[in-house]
Amino acid sequence: MAYDLVIFDNDGVLVDSEPLSNRLLAEYLTELGYPTTTEDSYRDFMGTAAHRIHDVIAERYDGAKLPDGFDDLFHARVFATFDAELTAVRGAEPLLKELQQRSVPYCLASSASHAWIRTALDVTGLRGYHAEERIFSAQDVGVGKPAPDLFLHAARTLGVDPARCLVLEDSPNGVLAARAAGMDVYGYTALTDPAKLTAAGATGLIAALAEVPALL
């Protein structure tokens, strides 16, 4: 079908941030006395907002609280590493160029903070492809994925029927959010088990961003 809006997740779909951010999160939590592997971080936190980290630690460690300023300190670690390691996902820039050339409306909707989103886009050179009014963060609605609020907010702001939206996601939480919003969603399988994306309700799967134009 033809869609009126393509909604991109950012981390893991446009910018290749998931490996380094999950590695750094696991290291930091372990330093703080909460042993965590990178695999644990992927499983528990991929595609969610920052408050999920606090919730999981509290659930598993009898109400334990992370230090004041944890989010800012973690972001500082990640941003410092972005400069040295972060790249765009292969095919992201050509895809965004093609969408612009074809006048296909798109936006970005991420569970990350606005600061995180913009830093990642700046470092990877993708910022220029995103109008400010088309960048949406879980900060805008107060809750991250798998709640549908962020996707519904993006569609409502841009005046598009959710049923006419195509979401591109790499996490089961993102897929769950899109489906709860009544949107079609294709799971990007570069980092995630395709079976998990399918189980979450993905409309279909893609192994590369070069496959997206054929969906439109």
C-alpha positions in Angstrom: 0.0 0.0 0.0 1.0 3.6 -0.4 1.8 5.3 3.0 1.4 8.9 3.9 4.2 8.9 6.4 7.3 6.9 7.1 8.4 6.9 10.8 12.0 6.0 11.6 13.3 4.8 14.9 16.8 6.3 15.3 19.1 4.1 17.3 19.9 1.0 15.4 17.9 2.0 12.3 19.5 5.3 11.2 22.5 5.5 13.5 24.5 2.5 14.6 24.5 3.3 18.3 23.1 0.2 19.8 26.3 -1.8 20.1 28.3 1.0 21.8 25.4 2.3 24.0 24.5 -1.1 25.3 28.2 -1.9 25.9 28.7 1.3 27.9 25.5 0.9 29.9 26.5 -2.7 30.9 29.9 -1.4 31.9 28.5 1.5 34.0 25.9 -0.6 35.8 28.5 -3.2 36.6 30.8 -0.5 38.0 27.9 0.6 40.2 27.5 -2.9 41.6 24.7 -4.2 39.4 26.4 -6.9 37.2 25.2 -6.5 33.7 26.4 -7.9 30.4 25.9 -6.3 27.0 23.5 -9.1 26.2 21.5 -8.2 29.3 21.4 -4.6 28.2 20.1 -5.5 24.8 17.4 -7.7 26.2 16.2 -5.3 29.0 16.7 -1.8 27.6 16.9 -1.8 23.8 14.2 0.5 22.4 13.1 1.8 25.8 13.3 5.2 27.5 15.9 5.9 30.2 13.4 5.5 33.1 13.3 1.8 32.2 16.9 1.4 33.5 15.9 2.8 36.9 12.8 0.6 37.0 14.7 -2.6 36.3 17.4 -1.9 38.9 14.7 -1.2 41.5 12.8 -4.4 40.6 15.9 -6.6 40.8 17.7 -5.1 43.7 15.0 -4.6 46.3 14.2 -1.0 45.4 17.7 0.1 44.8 18.2 3.6 43.3 20.8 4.6 40.8 22.9 7.6 41.8 21.6 11.1 41.4 22.6 12.4 38.0 22.9 8.8 36.5 21.2 9.7 33.3 23.4 12.7 32.6 26.6 10.8 33.5 25.7 7.9 31.3 24.8 10.3 28.4 28.2 12.0 28.9 30.0 8.7 28.5 28.0 7.8 25.4 28.4 11.2 23.8 32.2 11.1 24.3 32.2 7.7 22.6 29.9 8.8 19.8 32.7 11.1 18.5 35.1 8.3 18.2 32.9 5.4 17.2 29.4 6.3 16.0 28.5 5.9 12.3 25.3 6.0 10.3 23.7 2.6 9.6 24.7 1.4 6.2 22.2 2.7 3.6 20.7 5.4 5.9 21.8 8.4 4.0 21.0 7.1 0.5 17.5 6.1 1.8 16.9 9.6 3.3 18.1 11.2 0.0 15.8 9.0 -2.0 12.8 9.8 0.2 13.4 13.5 -0.2 13.8 13.2 -4.0 10.5 11.3 -4.2 8.8 13.7 -1.8 7.9 10.9 0.6 7.0 12.4 4.0 9.0 11.0 6.9 9.9 11.8 10.5 11.9 10.3 13.4 10.4 9.0 16.6 12.8 7.8 19.3 12.6 6.8 23.0 15.9 8.6 23.5 16.1 12.2 24.7 16.2 15.2 22.3 19.8 15.8 23.2 20.7 12.1 22.5 18.9 12.2 19.1 20.5 15.4 17.9 24.0 14.5 19.1 23.7 11.2 17.2 22.4 12.9 14.1 25.1 15.6 14.2 28.0 13.1 14.6 26.8 10.9 11.8 26.0 13.8 9.4 22.3 13.0 9.2 21.0 16.0 11.0 20.4 17.9 7.8 17.9 15.4 6.6 15.6 16.0 9.5 13.5 19.1 10.0 13.3 20.1 13.6 9.5 19.8 13.7 9.8 16.2 12.5 12.0 14.9 15.3 10.0 13.4 18.1 11.3 12.1 21.5 9.7 10.2 24.3 10.4 13.4 26.3 7.5 14.9 24.3 4.9 12.5 25.7 6.4 11.3 29.0 6.6 7.7 28.2 8.7 5.6 25.9 8.1 2.5 23.8 6.4 -0.1 24.0 3.7 2.4 24.8 2.1 3.8 21.6 2.0 7.4 22.7 5.1 8.6 20.9 4.0 7.2 17.5 0.5 8.5 18.0 1.9 11.9 18.9 4.0 12.1 15.8 1.1 11.1 13.5 -1.3 13.5 15.2 1.2 16.4 15.0 1.8 15.8 11.3 -1.9 15.3 10.6 -1.6 11.7 9.4 -3.9 8.8 10.1 -2.0 6.1 12.1 -3.3 3.5 9.7 -1.4 5.3 6.9 2.0 5.2 8.6 4.9 2.8 8.0 7.2 2.5 11.0 10.8 1.1 10.7 12.0 -0.4 14.0 14.8 -2.7 15.2 13.5 -3.6 18.7 10.6 -5.7 19.8 9.5 -2.8 22.1 9.4 -0.5 19.1 7.4 -3.0 17.1 4.9 -3.4 20.0 4.5 0.3 20.2 3.8 0.7 16.5 1.3 -2.1 16.4 -0.4 -0.7 19.5 -0.7 2.6 17.6 -2.4 0.9 14.7 0.5 1.3 12.3 2.3 -1.1 10.0 5.8 -1.8 11.1 8.8 -3.5 9.5 11.4 -4.9 11.7 15.1 -4.3 10.8 17.0 -7.5 11.5 20.6 -6.3 11.6 20.9 -6.6 15.4 17.7 -8.4 16.5 16.5 -12.0 16.1 13.9 -11.9 13.3 11.7 -14.3 15.3 11.5 -11.8 18.2 10.4 -9.0 15.9 7.8 -11.3 14.3 6.6 -12.4 17.7 6.1 -8.7 18.7 3.8 -8.3 15.7 6.0 -7.0 12.8 4.1 -6.6 9.6 7.2 -7.7 7.8 11.0 -7.8 8.0 13.9 -6.2 6.2 17.6 -7.1 6.4 18.8 -3.8 4.8 17.6 -0.3 4.5 17.9 -0.6 0.7 14.7 -2.7 0.9 12.6 0.2 2.2 11.8 2.0 -1.2 10.0 -1.1 -2.5 7.6 -1.0 0.5 6.4 2.5 -0.4 
